[in-house]
Amino acid sequence: MITDKLLRVSEAQAITGDAASTNTIDLLTAQDIGEGKPLYAVFTVTEAFNNLTSILFEVISSANADLSSPTILSMQSQLLAALTVGAQFVVVVPPQVASLGKRYLGAYYDVTGTNPSTGKVTCDFVETIQDGKKFYASGFTVA
């Protein structure tokens, strides 16, 4: 997975209730976010959460830079027990994201239950993902 600072919409963003990402991707700028290729939003927990029941990680688009009045493109819900430091959650971005007529792309965090007092998330938009969880036996030789 290759990340790009211009495609990072949240960087260790504190989530203390429902919130939009602090940054957006402007789809009208001269940058290629991989239009027509599979895209993914990778949400990484950088500080463990407390109190909440679950959180819904959403990929959204909006005509406004502050992501008000968004269109939800895709989402994934996670329970508190899964929100440990280093946990990653991948949400698929629909390939026709730029054809929706919305200028900005971002993320939204929809908290269920009590608002947390701890919990931070980083969100990157990427073309490829890696799971980093493959393990191979040691002591083998490649000829």
Secondary structure per residue as TSV (DSSP state, phi and psi in degrees):
chain	resnum	aa	ss	phi	psi
A	1	M	-	360.0	123.0
A	2	I	-	-106.3	124.3
A	3	T	-	-101.3	158.5
A	4	D	-	-136.6	127.8
A	5	K	G	-55.1	-33.2
A	6	L	G	-72.9	-17.0
A	7	L	G	-107.5	16.3
A	8	R	E	-99.1	117.7
A	9	V	E	-100.1	-18.7
A	10	S	E	-137.7	133.8
A	11	E	E	-128.3	105.3
A	12	A	E	47.1	47.1
A	13	Q	E	-76.6	124.8
A	14	A	E	-70.0	129.8
A	15	I	-	-112.0	105.3
A	16	T	S	-115.6	14.0
A	17	G	S	166.0	-174.8
A	18	D	S	-57.2	132.2
A	19	A	E	-158.6	148.7
A	20	A	E	-88.7	159.9
A	21	S	-	-61.5	152.3
A	22	T	S	-76.0	-18.8
A	23	N	-	-125.6	163.8
A	24	T	-	-134.1	165.0
A	25	I	E	-106.0	123.3
A	26	D	E	-87.7	110.1
A	27	L	T	-72.9	-7.4
A	28	L	T	-92.9	-6.3
A	29	T	S	-78.8	163.3
A	30	A	S	-82.7	62.3
A	31	Q	-	-131.8	145.9
A	32	D	-	-99.0	112.9
A	33	I	-	-95.9	9.5
A	34	G	-	96.5	30.2
A	35	E	T	-50.9	130.7
A	36	G	T	88.6	-9.2
A	37	K	S	-105.3	160.2
A	38	P	-	-61.9	132.0
A	39	L	E	-122.2	151.7
A	40	Y	E	-135.8	145.7
A	41	A	E	-103.8	122.1
A	42	V	E	-106.8	115.4
A	43	F	E	-98.8	121.3
A	44	T	E	-117.1	126.2
A	45	V	E	-78.5	120.6
A	46	T	E	-106.2	-10.9
A	47	E	E	-147.5	131.6
A	48	A	-	-60.6	148.1
A	49	F	-	-93.1	157.6
A	50	N	-	-135.3	167.7
A	51	N	S	69.8	-43.7
A	52	L	E	-68.7	163.1
A	53	T	E	-86.1	-49.0
A	54	S	E	-158.2	169.0
A	55	I	E	-133.5	141.1
A	56	L	E	-105.7	114.2
A	57	F	E	-86.6	120.9
A	58	E	E	-121.9	143.0
A	59	V	E	-100.0	126.5
A	60	I	E	-130.6	158.2
A	61	S	E	-129.5	153.8
A	62	S	E	-153.8	155.2
A	63	A	S	-78.5	-11.7
A	64	N	S	-113.7	141.5
A	65	A	T	-63.0	-26.9
A	66	D	T	-84.7	5.8
A	67	L	-	62.6	24.3
A	68	S	-	-74.4	152.4
A	69	S	S	51.1	55.9
A	70	P	-	-81.1	162.5
A	71	T	E	-106.1	125.6
A	72	I	E	-80.9	124.9
A	73	L	E	-94.3	-41.8
A	74	S	E	-164.5	163.3
A	75	M	E	-156.3	164.9
A	76	Q	E	-152.3	131.7
A	77	S	E	-99.1	142.3
A	78	Q	E	-134.6	136.9
A	79	L	E	-79.8	157.8
A	80	L	G	-50.1	-43.5
A	81	A	G	-58.0	-27.2
A	82	A	G	-86.4	-10.3
A	83	L	-	-90.0	57.7
A	84	T	-	-95.6	159.7
A	85	V	T	-56.8	130.8
A	86	G	T	90.6	-12.2
A	87	A	-	-64.9	137.3
A	88	Q	E	-121.5	141.3
A	89	F	E	-130.5	131.8
A	90	V	E	-110.1	129.5
A	91	V	E	-117.9	126.6
A	92	V	E	-74.6	135.1
A	93	V	E	-97.8	127.8
A	94	P	-	-58.6	139.9
A	95	P	T	-65.3	-21.3
A	96	Q	T	-94.1	30.2
A	97	V	G	-57.3	-40.7
A	98	A	G	-76.5	-19.4
A	99	S	G	-84.3	1.8
A	100	L	G	-81.3	-8.4
A	101	G	S	80.8	11.8
A	102	K	-	-102.9	138.5
A	103	R	-	-82.9	-33.1
A	104	Y	E	-113.9	145.7
A	105	L	E	-123.4	137.5
A	106	G	E	-161.4	-162.4
A	107	A	E	-128.0	156.6
A	108	Y	E	-136.4	142.4
A	109	Y	E	-115.9	113.4
A	110	D	E	-108.3	106.9
A	111	V	E	-87.6	134.8
A	112	T	E	-110.9	134.5
A	113	G	E	92.7	-157.8
A	114	T	S	-65.1	140.9
A	115	N	-	-66.6	135.6
A	116	P	-	-75.3	152.8
A	117	S	S	-101.7	-13.4
A	118	T	S	-131.9	153.2
A	119	G	-	137.8	124.6
A	120	K	E	-134.7	149.3
A	121	V	E	-136.6	142.7
A	122	T	E	-113.4	136.6
A	123	C	E	-127.8	123.8
A	124	D	E	-120.4	142.4
A	125	F	E	-98.1	128.0
A	126	V	E	-138.5	163.5
A	127	E	S	-91.2	-29.4
A	128	T	-	-132.1	152.7
A	129	I	-	-121.9	157.1
A	130	Q	-	-130.4	143.8
A	131	D	-	-91.4	-24.1
A	132	G	-	59.4	17.4
A	133	K	-	-119.2	16.6
A	134	K	-	-88.8	132.6
A	135	F	-	-123.9	138.4
A	136	Y	-	-121.1	149.2
A	137	A	-	-63.3	144.4
A	138	S	S	-87.9	163.8
A	139	G	S	85.8	18.8
A	140	F	-	-105.0	159.0
A	141	T	-	-117.5	137.4
A	142	V	-	-103.6	123.4
A	143	A	-	-100.1	360.0
